[in-house]
Every structure is written in structure tokens, then in C-alpha cells.
Amino acid sequence: MTPFLQFVLVAAIILFAAKVAGYVSTRLGQPSVLGELLIGLLLGPSLLDLIHLHIFTDVHLGEFVYEIGELGVLILMFLAGLELHIRDFVRNTRVSFFSGSLGVIVPVALGAGVGLLAQMPLDSALFLGLTLGATSVSISAQTLMELNVLRSRVGLGLLGAAVFDDILVILFLSIFLALGSGGLTPTTVLPVVLRMVLFLALSMGFGLWILPWLSRRVAVLPVSQAALSFAIVIMLVYGLAAEVVGGMAAITGTFLAGLMFARTPLKAQIENGLRALGYGFFIPIFFVNVGLAVDLHLIRVETIWVMVGVILVAIVGKILGAGLGARLSGYSWLEALQLGIGMVSRGEVGLIVATVGLDNGWLSREIFPAIVTMVLVTTLITPPLLRATFARKQEASKPTEVMTNPPEAPVETLESKS
Amino acid sequence: MTPFLQFVLVAAIILFAAKVAGYVSTRLGQPSVLGELLIGLLLGPSLLDLIHLHIFTDVHLGEFVYEIGELGVLILMFLAGLELHIRDFVRNTRVSFFSGSLGVIVPVALGAGVGLLAQMPLDSALFLGLTLGATSVSISAQTLMELNVLRSRVGLGLLGAAVFDDILVILFLSIFLALGSGGLTPTTVLPVVLRMVLFLALSMGFGLWILPWLSRRVAVLPVSQAALSFAIVIMLVYGLAAEVVGGMAAITGTFLAGLMFARTPLKAQIENGLRALGYGFFIPIFFVNVGLAVDLHLIRVETIWVMVGVILVAIVGKILGAGLGARLSGYSWLEALQLGIGMVSRGEVGLIVATVGLDNGWLSREIFPAIVTMVLVTTLITPPLLRATFARKQEASKPTEVMTNPPEAPVETLESKS
């Protein structure tokens, strides 16, 4: 088979498996994303190792599936932004700041404690803590969309806190790198801050003033799917600019792009098309690929206690820190717990930080599988935990909503309520 | 930039350029596909060589863009099938057979004549003829969809003839390969025929009897975009099966899949989603990539006369052969001309055949650029020629239709007329 036909076969298998697993998952009362992550784990190197079966001779196949999946998570975060009003978001600055900051600081401190207990030197212990700081909000955003609560106080606080989390972790990482390469001076960290400010200023300025004007012009163009292609191009540019200009995560950029499009007349035109593009093809491939990237064989018995410690601290630290931040901002205990749980999932950001630590000698090869397992466990437990804490509240008021509302159309429901 | 970010940048540039070029093209009264092909030519190695700019360090970038584009042409042919009724198609078997067969035989004969005039040995001359036989119907299908005439007699005859064309060229190619490797016996060609029959029987059987039953079950599943993902999976499997089981082109498979889905209750559910997926992202990348693959620097002055001969024979032979077939089946002279022109575009199938000839020594390196140029010229002239022959008829009855109907919604118009 040609490389393209190999990709066609893999894509068909992954898409089919994802939808079946998502269906089984919702039948069992769980968010579909949990099933998609688990089926990815089964198809990955831990069990079947689909991509390395002998019929797949193309060595770039895994890379191609990864890039399709990455497009999926860009679309996912764009859709999350598209469901919000920037107004709601500005109202939640306080909780975003407190939950975002404490949600980084507490796990970093506790993680460093685990490192010191395991007799690591101080800088390695601190870096281990830092890998526990980074939240990856995509899994939670998907779960909250499925539960129709993305635009609740908890959902809005969570998304805002994730942006602060991203900013803070990158700042800490740049401080670390500066310390490693000679010393911490204003000239080593200042550029990092300036790039972030520059990206945020440019993207907000363009989005608030130029985008609405452009959108009105694109809306009337006699070109097939002009609005949708325009939105995709802007989304890709925001994602790219977040990384290249801001030094931040691409998903932070596409989330902002979605937030900006929510204010334009194009919103209604692009929403269905992006859901089709996202949930029909790209996003399931992303979730399955998260599982595909995990190899459970890497878990070592020798380091099992450090691993358990890292995982516990990752979960408890995040819930404590982010939850405390929410409580300080006037959220109820239940809301604070929900927001804290929503921040638990780590995903790829934690792995990227860990890789930097490995390359610079702060983390050892022995500790790495513990971090991979931590990312896996926190990612897998977030959807069912979120579901559980929201179910209690939902079952009191409208018990069947989660089952009868298709996950791709939560906004309509929420807007008719508000 | 990481390989993924490089792809994000290239995809944003290609998508933006495609839509702008398509818009300019329709403004000038041409099908948008012409603009997309031409902008691809400008972005390709002939002028800008976008993918090899120094910022793009990922060596697989071109391959990735190619694979995204290939998904686009699979979706394009699926959509073409989805717009038809299998009934219409069966009624046109006669014209499909005559136009498909004569549309291969006449250019093969004329092409062999050019080869003999250029003093090539008989087998090389015949093989040169064969490279002129293969039609690539995707460009014409897109143009006819834009002109809202895909379901006219000409459109139906064209699509049917393209299937026969595909079958015949593969048969001739296998005969050639059998002759090359020792001799033509029934045992060398029979497997080729059997594989085609097997694929067609399996795909029609599944599509006519099992797919409608499956579709009714999928239609009620509480999974996000279940119908769309299901259609994509079936489409991919049909495309794969066409190549792997039938030895035919993947687009013949996805066209059949679309034809089968047109009879199911899912048609209405999947149509908008597939248009969004196709025209919003994948299909423009396909058309631009056709241009990206062409390098005009390969044209050599020494072989310019052979090149001119090949191009002339490719155009005239196809129009004569396919048109004669249509005329024999009772089409009017204008319809026969339109169908003949619709078969002119060669695309990748011609290049694939030419590569086989190169690898087996029937074609020389000197003749290859002539064939590439032939593919380019036939692909570029097909949309404006089709537009011109249809415009005369359309302008008499409804002069503004082409401009006011968005190209992505032709079926509704056609169905309300019939």
C-alpha cells in the first residue's frame, strides 16, 4: 500500500474505534471523551500498537496521525472559545487569576516536596514540581461541553484559569532556563514577558477591532464555504502566533480566536461547519492519539513509590490550589471542587515541560515514566470525576439532559436559559 | 518552528490563497477551480516554491500537504456521487460505455501516431498513447457542480464514462505489463479483471443491501456527528477497497460510496457536514496541490514539437472519441462536445501511467516533461472550456444563476427543477 492508503486505513480504524468507544462510554454514563482516550490506549504501544503493525510500512504514519490530531485540538479549543462571550470572561478575571496562580504554585511546591523526599537535589525537585504545574484544559473543556456547563461559572473560571496557568508555567520555565544558563537577570525573563504581552495585545486588538469589520465583508462573498475557510485561516494564524510571537501554547491562541469570533456576525455561519470538521473527523483523532502516545511498558517497578507520590500530589495539589483560588473568589465549596478537578488533567503540556527538564539534566530518565503515567492518570480521571461532581447537581434539576442533548449543540440550550 | 507549526502556516497560506483565487476566478466569470489550480502553479516550484522556502525545514511537509489534498479529492468524488441517483446512472450505461471506450481508444491511437512520427519504437509509441487515455474526472465534476449541471445528461454520462475509462486504462496497462514480463496469456490479465469484478460486486452489494440498513441504525445514535463520521469511515473504506481489492483508482471507490449513500436516509444529515469538511478545508488544498506538483522548468525546448503534438492529440483525441461515443448514444452535437470536453482533463492518473512507463523503459526521460505539461494544459483548459460551452445554453434561459447560487448547493436547485 502507498503511504496515503496506509493513512486512509489508519484514519478509518481510528475514527470508527473512537465513535464506538464514545458511544459505549456515554451508554455507561461517562463522557464520550473517556472512551476515546481509553480506546487510544488499547490501540497504542501498550497493547495493539496499531501504527507499527507490519502492514504499515510508512515511517511517517504516526507523525501524520499526530498532526491531524493536533489540528483537532486547535479546533476543539476554538469551539470552546466560540461558545463564550468575552463579557462573561472579563467578569471572571478574579477567579482566573487566583485559581490559575494557586493551581500552579501549590502543585509545584508539593511536587518539589516529593522530589526532596526522594533525595533529589533542590533544582531537580523544583523542576519535578514544575512539570506538575501545567494544566491541559482541552479534555475538561470537552467534558464540560458534553455536560452542557461550559458557560457556567465553573466553566468560565476554568478556561480563564487555564490561560493564567499557561502564562505562569511558561514564566517559571523561562526563569529556570535562565538560572540554568548563568543567572537570573531582568534581561533574561523580560523578553518572555514582553512576547506574551505583545501577542495578547495584537490578538485582542485584531480580534476586537479588525475582525468584526473583516467578518462582515467575508459573510457576503460568493465563494463556497468562504466564512468557514476564513475562520479556519484566522484560527490557524492565532495558534501559530501564540507559539511564534507569544511563546505560549497554540491552543491558547485558537481559544482566543474562538472568543473573538463569538462576537462577529459569522458565528452562526461557521459554528455547524466547524463542529462537522471537528467532531466528524479531527477531534476524535486527537483524543485517540493522546492514548496512542502512551506506552504503559515504560512503568518501572523500582520507581513505583515516586510515581504514586507524583500522581497523588498532581491530583491533590491541583484540586487544592485551584479550588482554594476559586473559594477565595467567592465560589461555593462544590464549585471550587469542580473547578479544581477541571484543572487536574495535564496532557501534553506537562510532557513538553518534562522533556525540557530531561534535555537540561534536571530530570533523570528514571523519573520520566512516572511523569508520563501521571499525565495519563490525571487525563483519564478528569472526565469521570467532573461528570460525578456535576451529575449530583444536574440530576436534581434535569436528569435526562445529558443524554438527550447531543454534545455538539450545547450553546443553544444555554443561551435559551440565560 | 516545529513540523506541526510549519504545516499550520502552509495550510493557512494555501487555504487563504485558494479562496482568494477562487473568488477572483468567479468574478472573471470562470469556475473557482481554475483560480485554485493557477494559484497552486504560482505557489509551486515553477515560481515561488512555497514548500521549499528556507523557513520550512520539515522535509515531509510536501508529503503532508499532498495527503491532505488526496483526502480532499476523495471527499470531492464522494460529494459528486452523493448528488446523483443510481437510477439516473443506470439509464446512462450506454453513453458511459461508448464514451468511456472511444474516449480511451481514439487518444491512444492518435498518441501512438505521434510517437511513431517522433521515431519511437512501436511499444513506446503505444505506451505514449496509453498515457493520453486516462481521464481524471475530479476537475470536471467540480466544474459541473459549480455550473449546477452535474445531474444533466452530460454530467451523468461524463461520470459514467469516467468509470469505464478507469477500467479500460487499467486493463490496457495490465496487458502492457504482461507483455513486458514475458507474454500475454489469459492468466496474466484474468486476475486483473477478476479483481475489478470482485470489487464492484462487493461494493455494490454492500451499498445496495447492507448500507441502508446500517444507516437507519446510525441515524439515531446519540453520538456527536455519528452520521458524518460513519460516512467518512465508509468513504475511506470504499476508496481503499477500490485500490487494494479492485486495483482501481481510490476516487472511483469514493464516488461509488457517495452514489450508495445518496439512497440512504443519512444523505440529508451528512451532506452539509461533508461540504463543510470538503470545501472549507480539504478540497481547496487538493486543487492548489495539483498546481504545486507541476514544475514548468522541466519543459525542454528540444522536445517542444513532440510536446505540442502530445497536447493537441490529448485534447482533440479525447473530445473526438468521447464525443463520438456520446453522439452514437443519441446526444446532441452540443452535448457530445460538452461531454468530450469534460473528459479532457487528465490529472494524476495520466502521471501515474507515465511513471509506470518510465520505470519499465517504455518512456524516456525526455518525453516525461511533455506528458507533465500535457496533464497541466488539459487540466487548466477544461474548466473554462466547459464553462464556455455551458454558458451559451445557460445565458439564454437563466443568465444570473451561476453567480447567485453558491457553488456548494447545486442539488437543491436541480431537484426543485426536476
HADDOCK unambig.tbl for C-alpha pairs under 7 A between the chains (distance, minus, plus):
assign (segid A and resid 4 and name CA) (segid B and resid 67 and name CA) 6.02 0.50 0.50
assign (segid A and resid 5 and name CA) (segid B and resid 240 and name CA) 6.34 0.50 0.50
assign (segid A and resid 8 and name CA) (segid B and resid 236 and name CA) 6.03 0.50 0.50
assign (segid A and resid 8 and name CA) (segid B and resid 240 and name CA) 6.99 0.50 0.50
assign (segid A and resid 12 and name CA) (segid B and resid 233 and name CA) 4.92 0.50 0.50
assign (segid A and resid 12 and name CA) (segid B and resid 236 and name CA) 6.17 0.50 0.50
assign (segid A and resid 12 and name CA) (segid B and resid 237 and name CA) 6.91 0.50 0.50
assign (segid A and resid 15 and name CA) (segid B and resid 229 and name CA) 6.94 0.50 0.50
assign (segid A and resid 15 and name CA) (segid B and resid 233 and name CA) 6.87 0.50 0.50
assign (segid A and resid 16 and name CA) (segid B and resid 233 and name CA) 6.53 0.50 0.50
assign (segid A and resid 23 and name CA) (segid B and resid 223 and name CA) 5.86 0.50 0.50
assign (segid A and resid 67 and name CA) (segid B and resid 4 and name CA) 6.02 0.50 0.50
assign (segid A and resid 222 and name CA) (segid B and resid 406 and name CA) 6.19 0.50 0.50
assign (segid A and resid 223 and name CA) (segid B and resid 23 and name CA) 5.88 0.50 0.50
assign (segid A and resid 223 and name CA) (segid B and resid 406 and name CA) 6.73 0.50 0.50
assign (segid A and resid 224 and name CA) (segid B and resid 279 and name CA) 6.57 0.50 0.50
assign (segid A and resid 224 and name CA) (segid B and resid 406 and name CA) 6.02 0.50 0.50
assign (segid A and resid 224 and name CA) (segid B and resid 407 and name CA) 5.76 0.50 0.50
assign (segid A and resid 224 and name CA) (segid B and resid 408 and name CA) 5.63 0.50 0.50
assign (segid A and resid 225 and name CA) (segid B and resid 276 and name CA) 6.58 0.50 0.50
assign (segid A and resid 225 and name CA) (segid B and resid 279 and name CA) 5.96 0.50 0.50
assign (segid A and resid 225 and name CA) (segid B and resid 280 and name CA) 5.29 0.50 0.50
assign (segid A and resid 226 and name CA) (segid B and resid 19 and name CA) 7.00 0.50 0.50
assign (segid A and resid 228 and name CA) (segid B and resid 280 and name CA) 5.57 0.50 0.50
assign (segid A and resid 229 and name CA) (segid B and resid 15 and name CA) 6.94 0.50 0.50
assign (segid A and resid 229 and name CA) (segid B and resid 280 and name CA) 4.76 0.50 0.50
assign (segid A and resid 229 and name CA) (segid B and resid 281 and name CA) 6.44 0.50 0.50
assign (segid A and resid 233 and name CA) (segid B and resid 12 and name CA) 4.92 0.50 0.50
assign (segid A and resid 233 and name CA) (segid B and resid 15 and name CA) 6.88 0.50 0.50
assign (segid A and resid 233 and name CA) (segid B and resid 16 and name CA) 6.52 0.50 0.50
assign (segid A and resid 236 and name CA) (segid B and resid 8 and name CA) 6.03 0.50 0.50
assign (segid A and resid 236 and name CA) (segid B and resid 12 and name CA) 6.17 0.50 0.50
assign (segid A and resid 237 and name CA) (segid B and resid 12 and name CA) 6.93 0.50 0.50
assign (segid A and resid 240 and name CA) (segid B and resid 5 and name CA) 6.33 0.50 0.50
assign (segid A and resid 240 and name CA) (segid B and resid 8 and name CA) 6.99 0.50 0.50
assign (segid A and resid 273 and name CA) (segid B and resid 273 and name CA) 6.24 0.50 0.50
assign (segid A and resid 273 and name CA) (segid B and resid 276 and name CA) 5.08 0.50 0.50
assign (segid A and resid 276 and name CA) (segid B and resid 225 and name CA) 6.57 0.50 0.50
assign (segid A and resid 276 and name CA) (segid B and resid 273 and name CA) 5.08 0.50 0.50
assign (segid A and resid 276 and name CA) (segid B and resid 277 and name CA) 6.84 0.50 0.50
assign (segid A and resid 277 and name CA) (segid B and resid 276 and name CA) 6.83 0.50 0.50
assign (segid A and resid 277 and name CA) (segid B and resid 277 and name CA) 5.12 0.50 0.50
assign (segid A and resid 279 and name CA) (segid B and resid 224 and name CA) 6.58 0.50 0.50
assign (segid A and resid 279 and name CA) (segid B and resid 225 and name CA) 5.96 0.50 0.50
assign (segid A and resid 280 and name CA) (segid B and resid 225 and name CA) 5.27 0.50 0.50
assign (segid A and resid 280 and name CA) (segid B and resid 228 and name CA) 5.58 0.50 0.50
assign (segid A and resid 280 and name CA) (segid B and resid 229 and name CA) 4.76 0.50 0.50
assign (segid A and resid 281 and name CA) (segid B and resid 229 and name CA) 6.44 0.50 0.50
assign (segid A and resid 406 and name CA) (segid B and resid 222 and name CA) 6.37 0.50 0.50
assign (segid A and resid 406 and name CA) (segid B and resid 223 and name CA) 6.87 0.50 0.50
assign (segid A and resid 406 and name CA) (segid B and resid 224 and name CA) 6.06 0.50 0.50
assign (segid A and resid 407 and name CA) (segid B and resid 224 and name CA) 5.83 0.50 0.50
assign (segid A and resid 408 and name CA) (segid B and resid 224 and name CA) 5.80 0.50 0.50
